[in-house]
Amino acid sequence: MDLKSIHSKIAKGETLTDEEKTFIGEYDAEKVLNSTAAAARKSAEAKLKEKEAALQQMQADIEALRAEAEEKANANKPEIEKLTRALEMLKKQVADKDAAFAKLDQEKRQMIRGGKIGRIMAGLKFVDGLDAEIPRMALEKALAAVKDDDLEAEDLVKPIVEKFKAANKAIFADTTGHGGGSPPKDSTGSQGTQTKAVDQMTPTEREADLKKRGIV
């Protein structure tokens, strides 16, 4: 049983089983998100350590080969040409190692930034049935100018998040406790008022609404 299949049944107007109703009642989205993020972070850190260890071993091997090549060059001059080729190969290995370290560093920074944005996303509540990747991509774009180290600075991040929420009211769930009321107006003010609440839209209508607002 998974949340997506239950959402699909709800969208089709099908009746949920008692087991599915219990699953929905006990589902904790924030707990699932935190658990998934922690598992992904742990896996990424383990892979990072493996890559670092492999690169360190490569560097040790290169230094050993370099020392061996220099020793042979001093002991046997006729092999200079052969050793020159070996040194060229070593240079390439060093370049490959540097490139691998650069890529590893980039992956590490992306992982850290992704985790911080994930924590920001955990504080937002979206309408049922919305794929979280859609608002996540839009939020990442909105925060693109914020440096990785500043993503935890509330005075820098909060105004951007609030502006994002104000511009995309249709995708956020009502957390005021009032419910009902008039549907939110379009963020641009040029399209008037929605004629149907987001949680009453079909998947096709919801996707069209998000495209109209430039979220997807």
KOLDREN-866515 format. One record per residue (C-alpha): x, y, z; residue number from 1. Coordinates in Angstrom, 1 decimal, padded with zeros to 4 digits, always signed. Example, Ala and Ser with C-alpha at 12.3 -4.5 7.8 and 13.67 -1.06 7.14 Angstrom:
2
(rec (+012.3,-004.5,+007.8),1)
(rec (+013.7,-001.1,+007.1),2)
END
This chain:
216
(rec (+000.0,+000.0,+000.0),1)
(rec (+001.3,+003.4,-000.9),2)
(rec (+000.1,+007.0,-000.6),3)
(rec (+000.1,+007.6,-004.4),4)
(rec (-002.3,+004.7,-005.1),5)
(rec (-004.6,+006.0,-002.3),6)
(rec (-004.6,+009.5,-003.8),7)
(rec (-005.4,+008.0,-007.2),8)
(rec (-008.5,+006.2,-005.7),9)
(rec (-009.6,+009.5,-004.0),10)
(rec (-009.2,+011.4,-007.3),11)
(rec (-011.4,+008.8,-009.1),12)
(rec (-014.0,+009.0,-006.4),13)
(rec (-013.5,+005.4,-005.3),14)
(rec (-014.3,+004.3,-001.7),15)
(rec (-011.3,+003.6,+000.5),16)
(rec (-011.0,+000.4,+002.5),17)
(rec (-010.8,+000.5,+006.3),18)
(rec (-007.2,-000.4,+006.0),19)
(rec (-006.5,+002.5,+003.6),20)
(rec (-008.4,+004.9,+005.9),21)
(rec (-006.3,+003.8,+008.8),22)
(rec (-003.1,+004.2,+006.8),23)
(rec (-004.1,+007.8,+005.8),24)
(rec (-005.0,+008.6,+009.4),25)
(rec (-001.6,+007.4,+010.7),26)
(rec (+000.5,+008.8,+007.9),27)
(rec (+003.1,+011.3,+009.0),28)
(rec (+004.5,+013.1,+006.0),29)
(rec (+007.1,+015.0,+008.0),30)
(rec (+008.4,+011.8,+009.6),31)
(rec (+008.6,+010.0,+006.2),32)
(rec (+010.4,+013.0,+004.7),33)
(rec (+012.9,+013.2,+007.5),34)
(rec (+013.5,+009.5,+007.5),35)
(rec (+014.0,+009.4,+003.7),36)
(rec (+016.4,+012.4,+003.8),37)
(rec (+018.4,+010.9,+006.7),38)
(rec (+018.8,+007.6,+004.8),39)
(rec (+019.8,+009.4,+001.6),40)
(rec (+022.3,+011.5,+003.5),41)
(rec (+023.8,+008.4,+005.3),42)
(rec (+024.1,+006.6,+002.0),43)
(rec (+025.7,+009.6,+000.2),44)
(rec (+028.2,+010.1,+003.1),45)
(rec (+029.2,+006.4,+002.9),46)
(rec (+029.8,+006.6,-000.8),47)
(rec (+031.7,+009.8,-000.3),48)
(rec (+034.1,+008.1,+002.1),49)
(rec (+034.6,+005.2,-000.3),50)
(rec (+035.5,+007.6,-003.1),51)
(rec (+037.9,+009.6,-000.9),52)
(rec (+039.6,+006.4,+000.2),53)
(rec (+040.0,+005.3,-003.4),54)
(rec (+041.4,+008.6,-004.5),55)
(rec (+043.9,+008.7,-001.6),56)
(rec (+045.1,+005.2,-002.6),57)
(rec (+045.4,+006.4,-006.2),58)
(rec (+047.5,+009.3,-005.0),59)
(rec (+049.8,+007.0,-003.0),60)
(rec (+050.2,+004.7,-006.1),61)
(rec (+051.1,+007.6,-008.3),62)
(rec (+053.8,+008.8,-005.8),63)
(rec (+055.2,+005.3,-005.6),64)
(rec (+055.4,+005.1,-009.4),65)
(rec (+056.9,+008.5,-009.7),66)
(rec (+059.6,+007.6,-007.2),67)
(rec (+060.3,+004.3,-009.1),68)
(rec (+060.5,+006.2,-012.4),69)
(rec (+063.0,+008.7,-011.1),70)
(rec (+065.1,+005.9,-009.6),71)
(rec (+065.2,+004.1,-012.9),72)
(rec (+066.0,+007.3,-014.8),73)
(rec (+069.1,+007.9,-012.7),74)
(rec (+070.3,+004.3,-012.9),75)
(rec (+069.6,+003.6,-016.5),76)
(rec (+069.8,+006.6,-018.9),77)
(rec (+068.8,+004.7,-022.1),78)
(rec (+065.4,+004.2,-020.6),79)
(rec (+064.7,+007.9,-020.6),80)
(rec (+062.3,+007.7,-023.5),81)
(rec (+060.3,+004.9,-021.8),82)
(rec (+060.2,+006.8,-018.5),83)
(rec (+059.1,+010.0,-020.3),84)
(rec (+056.0,+008.1,-021.6),85)
(rec (+055.5,+006.8,-018.1),86)
(rec (+055.6,+010.3,-016.6),87)
(rec (+053.1,+011.5,-019.2),88)
(rec (+050.8,+008.8,-018.1),89)
(rec (+051.3,+009.8,-014.5),90)
(rec (+050.5,+013.4,-015.3),91)
(rec (+047.2,+012.2,-016.9),92)
(rec (+046.4,+010.2,-013.8),93)
(rec (+047.1,+013.2,-011.6),94)
(rec (+044.7,+015.3,-013.8),95)
(rec (+042.1,+012.6,-013.6),96)
(rec (+042.5,+012.5,-009.9),97)
(rec (+042.1,+016.3,-009.6),98)
(rec (+039.0,+016.1,-011.8),99)
(rec (+037.5,+013.3,-009.6),100)
(rec (+038.2,+015.4,-006.5),101)
(rec (+036.4,+018.4,-008.1),102)
(rec (+033.4,+016.3,-009.0),103)
(rec (+033.4,+014.8,-005.5),104)
(rec (+033.4,+018.2,-003.9),105)
(rec (+030.6,+019.4,-006.2),106)
(rec (+028.5,+016.3,-005.3),107)
(rec (+029.1,+016.9,-001.6),108)
(rec (+028.0,+020.6,-001.9),109)
(rec (+024.9,+019.6,-003.8),110)
(rec (+024.0,+017.0,-001.1),111)
(rec (+024.4,+019.6,+001.7),112)
(rec (+022.4,+022.2,-000.2),113)
(rec (+019.7,+019.6,-001.0),114)
(rec (+019.4,+018.7,+002.7),115)
(rec (+019.0,+022.3,+003.7),116)
(rec (+016.3,+022.9,+001.1),117)
(rec (+014.7,+019.7,+002.2),118)
(rec (+014.4,+021.1,+005.8),119)
(rec (+012.8,+024.3,+004.4),120)
(rec (+010.3,+022.1,+002.4),121)
(rec (+009.5,+020.1,+005.5),122)
(rec (+008.1,+023.3,+007.1),123)
(rec (+005.6,+023.8,+004.2),124)
(rec (+002.3,+022.0,+003.8),125)
(rec (+001.0,+021.5,+000.2),126)
(rec (-002.4,+020.4,-001.0),127)
(rec (-003.1,+016.7,-001.2),128)
(rec (-002.1,+015.0,-004.4),129)
(rec (+000.6,+017.5,-005.4),130)
(rec (+003.9,+015.9,-006.3),131)
(rec (+006.4,+017.6,-003.9),132)
(rec (+009.1,+017.7,-006.6),133)
(rec (+007.1,+020.3,-008.5),134)
(rec (+007.2,+023.0,-005.7),135)
(rec (+010.7,+021.9,-004.7),136)
(rec (+012.1,+022.8,-008.1),137)
(rec (+010.3,+026.1,-008.0),138)
(rec (+011.6,+026.8,-004.5),139)
(rec (+015.2,+025.9,-005.5),140)
(rec (+014.9,+028.4,-008.3),141)
(rec (+013.6,+031.1,-006.0),142)
(rec (+016.6,+030.4,-003.6),143)
(rec (+019.2,+030.2,-006.3),144)
(rec (+020.8,+033.5,-005.3),145)
(rec (+021.2,+032.4,-001.7),146)
(rec (+024.6,+030.9,-000.9),147)
(rec (+024.8,+027.3,+000.6),148)
(rec (+026.0,+028.7,+004.0),149)
(rec (+023.1,+031.2,+004.1),150)
(rec (+020.3,+028.7,+003.6),151)
(rec (+020.0,+028.4,+007.4),152)
(rec (+019.8,+032.2,+007.9),153)
(rec (+016.2,+032.9,+008.6),154)
(rec (+016.4,+036.6,+008.0),155)
(rec (+017.6,+035.9,+004.4),156)
(rec (+015.5,+032.8,+003.6),157)
(rec (+012.1,+033.6,+005.3),158)
(rec (+011.3,+036.7,+003.1),159)
(rec (+011.9,+034.6,-000.1),160)
(rec (+009.8,+031.7,+001.2),161)
(rec (+007.0,+034.1,+002.1),162)
(rec (+007.1,+035.7,-001.3),163)
(rec (+007.1,+032.2,-002.9),164)
(rec (+004.0,+031.2,-000.8),165)
(rec (+002.2,+034.4,-001.6),166)
(rec (+002.8,+033.9,-005.4),167)
(rec (+001.7,+030.3,-005.3),168)
(rec (-001.2,+030.2,-002.9),169)
(rec (-003.0,+027.5,-004.9),170)
(rec (-000.5,+024.8,-004.0),171)
(rec (-000.5,+025.4,-000.3),172)
(rec (-003.0,+023.6,+002.1),173)
(rec (-005.1,+025.7,+004.4),174)
(rec (-003.4,+025.6,+007.8),175)
(rec (-005.5,+028.4,+009.4),176)
(rec (-008.1,+025.9,+010.6),177)
(rec (-011.0,+028.0,+009.1),178)
(rec (-011.4,+026.0,+005.9),179)
(rec (-013.9,+027.0,+003.2),180)
(rec (-014.0,+030.6,+002.4),181)
(rec (-013.3,+032.3,-000.9),182)
(rec (-010.8,+030.6,-003.1),183)
(rec (-007.4,+032.4,-003.4),184)
(rec (-006.9,+035.0,-006.0),185)
(rec (-004.3,+034.6,-008.8),186)
(rec (-000.9,+035.9,-007.6),187)
(rec (-000.7,+038.3,-010.6),188)
(rec (-004.1,+039.7,-010.0),189)
(rec (-004.8,+039.6,-013.7),190)
(rec (-006.7,+036.4,-013.9),191)
(rec (-009.5,+037.0,-011.4),192)
(rec (-010.6,+034.5,-008.9),193)
(rec (-010.5,+030.7,-009.1),194)
(rec (-013.9,+029.1,-009.8),195)
(rec (-013.0,+025.8,-008.1),196)
(rec (-011.0,+025.0,-004.9),197)
(rec (-007.7,+023.2,-005.7),198)
(rec (-008.5,+020.1,-003.6),199)
(rec (-011.7,+019.7,-005.7),200)
(rec (-009.8,+019.8,-009.1),201)
(rec (-009.1,+016.7,-011.1),202)
(rec (-005.4,+015.9,-011.7),203)
(rec (-005.6,+017.3,-015.2),204)
(rec (-007.2,+020.5,-014.0),205)
(rec (-004.6,+020.9,-011.2),206)
(rec (-001.7,+020.4,-013.6),207)
(rec (-003.2,+023.0,-016.0),208)
(rec (-003.6,+025.4,-013.1),209)
(rec (+000.0,+024.9,-012.0),210)
(rec (+001.2,+025.5,-015.6),211)
(rec (-000.8,+028.7,-015.8),212)
(rec (+000.9,+029.9,-012.7),213)
(rec (+004.4,+029.1,-014.1),214)
(rec (+005.1,+026.5,-011.4),215)
(rec (+005.6,+023.6,-013.9),216)
END
